[in-house]
Amino acid sequence: MEMLEERIRRDGIVRSGNVLKVDSFINHQMDIALFEEMAKEWKRLFSGKPINKILTIEASGIGIAAIVAKEFNVPVVFAKKSMSVNLDGNNYTTHIKSFTHNKIYDVIVSKKYLGPDDHVLIIDDFLANGCALVGLLELIEAAGAHTEGIGIAIEKGYQLGGQIIRGRGIQLESLAIVESMNDQTGEIVFRHNN
């Protein structure tokens, strides 16, 4: 998606340690007009799929997922990274290692909000190693729900996550795939699949 790539080139910051900082428009301050265009693109890419629920993981994916849910006119559910007092004991749980925080989380979704009648589109801001997505897929499977596809804003194409997910035969639509980054020059190269 050219609009997203251009925004990453203009406002993204490459940091050492394989970090692409996009907090000025994706995951701290959010550009809702950009999110709306991204949602329209995913609506086009997943047209014809019987999607009735959007699933993401807290926290950075929630903003994007909410706009996507509005475009699809379906609810959005976010997997929580910690147990809270307003969750009863009737939940699906899995473990996910966060690339960003280098921490393992117990990820939880209430059984009230995910079940066998659900046709789920997963939405998230980043795909690197794929750990978060594998965990969300485990939650969907545990619920007996159906994964209709995955929409990612920014995929780090040089890491294994995309290969792992595509290897499972799941439709994965990343709107920007970063092929390489250079923290010395700030250069970002995108992959274009034609």
N, C-alpha and C positions, 0 to 999 in steps of 0.2 A: 504494500500500500504506500504509494509515493508520498502522500501527505504525512504519514507517520514517519517514514524514513527521513524526509526533509526536516521534520521537527527534531528528530534524534540528532541529525547532523548539526542543526543550528543550536540546540539547547542541551543536548546530552554531553556529559563530561565523562571521559575515560579516566579511571583511576587505577593505580597499581593493584595487583591482586585479582585481576580479571573482573573488575567492577565497572559497570556502566551506570552512571548516576543520571536518572531521569526524574528526580523528585520535583523539579519545577513544573512538570506537566502531567506526570503519570501517578506517582505514588507518595506524594506528600501534599503538594498543591496539584489539583486536578483540573485539566482543561476539558470541560464538559462538552464543548462544541467538537473537539477532537474525538472524545468518547462516542458522541452521537454518530459521527462518520464511521468510526470503527464498528459500531453496532450495526449500522446499515450494511456494511461489507460482510459481516458475519451472517446477517439475515440472508443476504444473497448467496453466500457460500453454502449455507445449510438449508436452503429452500427445499421444500418437499419432505423434510424430516419432521416426524411428529413430536417435536420438542414441547414439553409441557412444564419443564423446570430447568432453571439455571443453577449450577452449583459452583461455588468458589471456596477459597480458604481465607480466613482472616489474616492479615488486615488489608494488604495492598490490592487484592483483587476485588474487594467489595464495591468500590466506586464504579469500576468498569462494568462489573457484573450487573449492578443495579440499572445502568443505562441500557445494557443489552437486554435485560429482562423486560424493560419498558418497550423496547423495539419488538420483542417477540410476544409481548402481552402475557407474560407468565410470571410466577413468583421466582424470587431468587432465594436460595438457601446458602448460608455460609457455614463451613465447618469451623468449629471453635477450637482454639489451641489450648484451652484449659477448661476444666470442669467449673461450672458456676452454680450458685444456689438455685437459679431458676431452671436448671436442667434436672429432670428426674433421672432415675437409674435406667431408663429404657432407651438406650442409645447404641449407635454403631460407633466403634472406636478402632482406630489404627494408629500406627506410629509413623512419623514423617521426620526426616532429617532436613533441616533448613540450610540451604547453601549460604544464604545471606547472614544468618545468625550463628551458623555452625553449632546447632543445638537440635536435640531430638524432642519432638512434641508429641503428646498424645492428642490426636485430632478426633473430634467428636461431632456427630450429627444425631439429633433426636430422631427416633423411629417414627415420630408423628409427621415428620416433614420429608421423608424419603421412603418410598415403598415400591412394590412390584408394578404398580400402574404408571410409574414415572419413566419418562423418556428424557434423559438428561443431556444438556449441553454444559460442559465444564468450561469456565472462563477464568483466565488468570493473566497477570501482568507479565510475568517472565517464565521462560522455560530454559533451564540450564541442564542439570543432571537428571531431571525427571522425577525426583523423589516425591515431590508434592503431588504430581499427577498420578503416580502409581498408588499413592495412599488414597487419593480421592476415588480412583477406579476400584480399589478394594472396598471402600465404603458403599459405592454403587452396587457392586457385586453382592456384598453382604445383605443389602436391602432387597435384592432380587429385581432391581431396577435395570434399565437399559441405557447404555452409553450411546448417544447418537453422534457425538463428536466432541472435539476440544478446540476452543479458540484461544489463542495466545497473542498478546500484543507484541512482545519482543522475544524471539528465540535466539539463544546463543548457539548458532549452527555448528560451531566447532566443538561443542560438548555433546555428550551422548544421549541426552534426554529425548530429542526429536527422533533419533534413530530407534530408541527403545519403544517409544509410543507408536511410531509408524510400523514397527516390526510386529506389533500386536494387531495390525489391520484396522486401526481406529483412524477415522478421518480427523487429521490434525491440520488446522488452518492458522498459521502464524502470519500476522500482518507485516512483520518486519523480521527478517532473519539476518542476524549479524554473522558474517563469515569470519571477520577478524577485527581486532581493535589494537591500537598502539597507544599505550599510556604516555609515551614520550612525545609523540606528535599530535595526539588526540584524534588521529585518523580512524574512521569507522568504515569498513567495507561490508556491503550487503550482498547477500546471495539472492539471485533472481532465478526462479524455476520457470522455464518457458516450455 
